[in-house]
Amino acid sequence: MPKKLLATLSISLMVAMTGVSAAYATPIQQSVTDLSVLVPANVAQGSSLVITGSSPVSTVSIKVIGPNQLNLFFDVLDVANGTYQDTFMIPANDSRWPVGQYTVVVGQGTDVKTATFNVTAPSSSGGGTGSGGGTTTVPSTPGTGDKERINPTVPAGAVISDISSAVTVQPGAAGVSQVVVDSNKAIAAIQSSKDNAKAFAITVPEVKGSEAVSVSIPADVSKAVLDKGGNGASILVVTSFGEYNLPLKALGSQSLNTIVVTVAQANDATEKQIGDKAVGKGLTLLGSPTTFTVELVKADGTRQEIENFNNVYVPRSIHVGATIDTTNAVAVKVNADGSLIPVPTYFTKDSTGISAVINRTSNSTYAVVSGTKSFADIKGHWAEATISKMASHLLVNGITDAKFGPQLNITRAEFTSLVVRALGLSDSAGTSSFNDVKPSDWFYKEVGIAVSAGLIKGEGDQFKPGDQITREQMAAIFERALKFAGTSVPSSTTTLTFADKNSISAWAAPSISAVVQLGIVKGDERGMLHPGAPATRAEGTVMLERMLKVIKFINE
């Protein structure tokens, strides 16, 4: 049977099985004998696209280019008996796949065939079109008619400029897709973007069989991003299994080297190992563990991995599925010894599913886990729900496995350690010169980290780690933590109405004013703040959870 007839019969059978329209676009004839490509004329969002054809060679590359000239899909197929077939889903409600005309390019090198098809709105959607691409403003309040947020790692209201038209994907060894950025095209796109653009996005099309994406960003492209976006400029790498939003200020002067960002999913063996470790701690692994790395390639070709970012938070996200319960879920850093450390996690949801947004000042391998934890002595306590939530997120521990001790007072060392863990700084470096904090103390490392991050201050050369921390001392630490995380803090002093406002220490008044306005610190039912009173473990846990919600390091 002739190959073309065989291909046509195969297409007809696929149409009958999938319900795709039988009207096909006419392939554009090129110079390669027996190379052909056929696609449906129309495919609705949320439906499968079937690409089929014939080829005289053993493999063909397939690329799908969107209406805005973005490379949205890439695959390499084996040719069997002179024919090939590829099928994938056109996402619904995804701004990268708007209604419009798309081009399929099939072949090798310059020997290619092309065909076009139209993406249409789902018949039940009532019409409408997707985003037009280019420079897009992320809505601060998504709703009817708003454009969907392109990336969960970008703050609401931020302006993103898409420079993906400068990207070429090349399948590499060991399942790693190598992404090359054309400097001339990227710089032209950057310079023509809106003046208030801050994030410059490189969207990498999904490559079947790929477990990692490595994006090489030339030094002149990084410089163009800095020139355009200023101090707040970032390079946003978007992949099918995770995103990475790199603020260039995190690299300092080193940002003017070639930057290589790699996002890699764990292989089956590693995923099982991490999953078994989670089960051993009473946790369930959600989604695939993902490793994020950043390397600098200098002019002489030497490579340097950057693991820490000078106390600058770098947001990244992991896609964890469409239907998981995130109530008791949290992302964890996976250490080399298999131990798990909680990291700041904020879950977002869009049409593609749920993403765990992780904010860290360093890189590593991360996984998302879920589990529940409670204590016998918090049943009926006013802070029961928050304590259970924070314990399930691995942020607070009990005094024993069964008891939390909610009414016990908390010391300065204990609260400092708690804040360091909640901010995801547990593996950071730091030093202190306090005479009463010794290397043999269990809190020595955490105090050093907190000092280096500007979170705590002592009295002269004394930290007084064993003293009970007061509510106004907590307020001061909260204000410093907010600033460290890059959150705007109210600068104007509000008139406090607490009955005991005159007992607030002068040094603590600005901090208390700020955190009261943000709803982190509140008074009791009698309108009393008790600024100088020792704080209990329950009070410290509740106020810390409120602060984490303000900076979006935890969900409501």
WONOR-V974158 format. One record per pair of residues at least 6 apart in sequence whose C-alpha atoms are under 6 Angstrom apart, sorted by the first residue. I is the first residue (numbers start at 1). GAP is how many residues later the second one is. If there is no record, write none. Layout:
BEGIN
i=I gap=GAP
i=I gap=GAP
END
This chain:
BEGIN
i=7 gap=46
i=23 gap=17
i=23 gap=18
i=24 gap=15
i=24 gap=16
i=24 gap=17
i=25 gap=16
i=27 gap=88
i=28 gap=86
i=30 gap=83
i=34 gap=21
i=35 gap=19
i=35 gap=20
i=36 gap=17
i=36 gap=18
i=37 gap=15
i=37 gap=16
i=38 gap=14
i=38 gap=15
i=39 gap=12
i=41 gap=76
i=42 gap=75
i=42 gap=76
i=42 gap=77
i=43 gap=76
i=44 gap=75
i=44 gap=76
i=44 gap=77
i=44 gap=78
i=45 gap=45
i=45 gap=46
i=45 gap=47
i=45 gap=76
i=45 gap=77
i=46 gap=44
i=46 gap=45
i=46 gap=46
i=47 gap=42
i=47 gap=43
i=48 gap=40
i=48 gap=41
i=48 gap=42
i=49 gap=38
i=49 gap=39
i=50 gap=36
i=50 gap=37
i=51 gap=34
i=51 gap=35
i=52 gap=32
i=52 gap=33
i=53 gap=30
i=53 gap=31
i=54 gap=28
i=54 gap=29
i=55 gap=27
i=56 gap=26
i=58 gap=20
i=58 gap=21
i=59 gap=18
i=59 gap=19
i=59 gap=20
i=60 gap=16
i=60 gap=17
i=60 gap=47
i=61 gap=14
i=61 gap=15
i=61 gap=45
i=61 gap=46
i=62 gap=12
i=62 gap=13
i=62 gap=43
i=62 gap=44
i=63 gap=10
i=63 gap=11
i=63 gap=41
i=63 gap=42
i=64 gap=8
i=64 gap=9
i=64 gap=39
i=64 gap=40
i=65 gap=6
i=65 gap=7
i=65 gap=37
i=65 gap=38
i=66 gap=36
i=67 gap=34
i=67 gap=35
i=69 gap=96
i=70 gap=94
i=70 gap=95
i=72 gap=133
i=73 gap=132
i=73 gap=133
i=74 gap=133
i=75 gap=132
i=75 gap=133
i=93 gap=258
i=95 gap=35
i=95 gap=36
i=98 gap=32
i=98 gap=33
i=99 gap=20
i=99 gap=21
i=99 gap=30
i=99 gap=31
i=100 gap=18
i=100 gap=19
i=101 gap=16
i=101 gap=17
i=102 gap=14
i=102 gap=15
i=103 gap=12
i=103 gap=13
i=104 gap=10
i=104 gap=11
i=105 gap=8
i=105 gap=9
i=106 gap=6
i=106 gap=7
i=121 gap=6
i=134 gap=28
i=135 gap=25
i=135 gap=26
i=136 gap=23
i=136 gap=24
i=137 gap=22
i=138 gap=11
i=138 gap=18
i=138 gap=19
i=138 gap=20
i=139 gap=17
i=139 gap=18
i=140 gap=16
i=140 gap=17
i=153 gap=162
i=159 gap=38
i=160 gap=37
i=160 gap=39
i=160 gap=40
i=161 gap=39
i=162 gap=38
i=162 gap=39
i=163 gap=23
i=163 gap=26
i=163 gap=38
i=163 gap=39
i=164 gap=38
i=164 gap=39
i=166 gap=15
i=166 gap=16
i=166 gap=19
i=166 gap=20
i=167 gap=13
i=167 gap=14
i=168 gap=11
i=168 gap=12
i=169 gap=9
i=169 gap=10
i=170 gap=7
i=170 gap=8
i=171 gap=6
i=171 gap=7
i=172 gap=6
i=175 gap=35
i=175 gap=36
i=176 gap=34
i=176 gap=36
i=176 gap=37
i=177 gap=36
i=178 gap=36
i=179 gap=35
i=179 gap=36
i=180 gap=36
i=183 gap=38
i=187 gap=34
i=198 gap=31
i=198 gap=35
i=199 gap=34
i=199 gap=35
i=199 gap=36
i=200 gap=35
i=200 gap=36
i=201 gap=35
i=201 gap=36
i=202 gap=35
i=203 gap=35
i=204 gap=35
i=206 gap=34
i=211 gap=53
i=211 gap=54
i=212 gap=51
i=212 gap=52
i=213 gap=49
i=213 gap=50
i=214 gap=47
i=214 gap=48
i=215 gap=45
i=215 gap=46
i=216 gap=43
i=216 gap=44
i=217 gap=41
i=217 gap=42
i=218 gap=40
i=219 gap=37
i=219 gap=38
i=219 gap=39
i=226 gap=7
i=233 gap=14
i=234 gap=12
i=234 gap=13
i=234 gap=14
i=235 gap=10
i=235 gap=11
i=236 gap=8
i=236 gap=9
i=237 gap=6
i=237 gap=7
i=241 gap=78
i=242 gap=75
i=242 gap=76
i=242 gap=77
i=243 gap=73
i=243 gap=74
i=244 gap=72
i=245 gap=70
i=245 gap=71
i=246 gap=68
i=250 gap=59
i=250 gap=62
i=257 gap=41
i=258 gap=38
i=258 gap=39
i=259 gap=36
i=259 gap=37
i=260 gap=34
i=260 gap=35
i=261 gap=32
i=261 gap=33
i=262 gap=30
i=262 gap=31
i=263 gap=28
i=263 gap=29
i=264 gap=26
i=264 gap=27
i=265 gap=24
i=265 gap=25
i=266 gap=23
i=266 gap=24
i=275 gap=10
i=278 gap=6
i=283 gap=87
i=283 gap=88
i=284 gap=85
i=284 gap=86
i=285 gap=84
i=286 gap=82
i=286 gap=83
i=287 gap=33
i=289 gap=77
i=289 gap=78
i=290 gap=75
i=290 gap=76
i=291 gap=73
i=291 gap=74
i=292 gap=71
i=292 gap=72
i=294 gap=11
i=294 gap=12
i=295 gap=9
i=295 gap=10
i=295 gap=11
i=296 gap=7
i=296 gap=8
i=297 gap=6
i=307 gap=55
i=307 gap=56
i=308 gap=53
i=308 gap=54
i=309 gap=52
i=309 gap=53
i=311 gap=50
i=312 gap=49
i=313 gap=46
i=313 gap=47
i=313 gap=48
i=314 gap=45
i=314 gap=46
i=314 gap=47
i=315 gap=43
i=315 gap=44
i=316 gap=41
i=316 gap=42
i=317 gap=39
i=317 gap=40
i=317 gap=41
i=318 gap=37
i=318 gap=38
i=319 gap=36
i=320 gap=34
i=320 gap=35
i=321 gap=32
i=321 gap=33
i=322 gap=31
i=322 gap=32
i=328 gap=42
i=328 gap=43
i=328 gap=64
i=329 gap=40
i=329 gap=41
i=330 gap=15
i=330 gap=38
i=330 gap=39
i=330 gap=63
i=331 gap=12
i=331 gap=14
i=331 gap=36
i=331 gap=37
i=332 gap=8
i=332 gap=9
i=332 gap=10
i=332 gap=11
i=332 gap=34
i=332 gap=35
i=333 gap=7
i=333 gap=8
i=333 gap=32
i=333 gap=33
i=334 gap=6
i=334 gap=31
i=334 gap=32
i=343 gap=81
i=344 gap=14
i=344 gap=15
i=344 gap=80
i=344 gap=209
i=345 gap=12
i=345 gap=13
i=345 gap=208
i=345 gap=209
i=346 gap=10
i=346 gap=11
i=346 gap=207
i=346 gap=208
i=346 gap=209
i=347 gap=8
i=347 gap=9
i=347 gap=10
i=348 gap=6
i=348 gap=7
i=371 gap=21
i=372 gap=20
i=373 gap=15
i=373 gap=18
i=373 gap=19
i=374 gap=14
i=375 gap=27
i=375 gap=28
i=376 gap=26
i=376 gap=27
i=377 gap=26
i=378 gap=6
i=390 gap=6
i=398 gap=6
i=406 gap=131
i=406 gap=132
i=407 gap=129
i=408 gap=128
i=408 gap=129
i=409 gap=126
i=409 gap=127
i=409 gap=128
i=410 gap=58
i=410 gap=126
i=410 gap=127
i=411 gap=55
i=411 gap=56
i=411 gap=57
i=411 gap=58
i=412 gap=53
i=412 gap=55
i=412 gap=56
i=412 gap=57
i=413 gap=52
i=417 gap=29
i=420 gap=6
i=429 gap=20
i=430 gap=18
i=430 gap=19
i=430 gap=22
i=431 gap=17
i=432 gap=16
i=434 gap=27
i=434 gap=28
i=435 gap=26
i=435 gap=27
i=436 gap=26
i=450 gap=6
i=455 gap=22
i=455 gap=25
i=468 gap=66
i=469 gap=65
i=470 gap=62
i=470 gap=63
i=470 gap=64
i=470 gap=65
i=471 gap=60
i=471 gap=64
i=472 gap=59
i=475 gap=36
i=475 gap=37
i=476 gap=35
i=479 gap=32
i=490 gap=24
i=493 gap=20
i=498 gap=29
i=498 gap=30
i=499 gap=28
i=499 gap=29
i=500 gap=28
i=504 gap=27
i=515 gap=6
i=520 gap=23
i=520 gap=26
i=520 gap=27
i=523 gap=6
i=548 gap=6
END
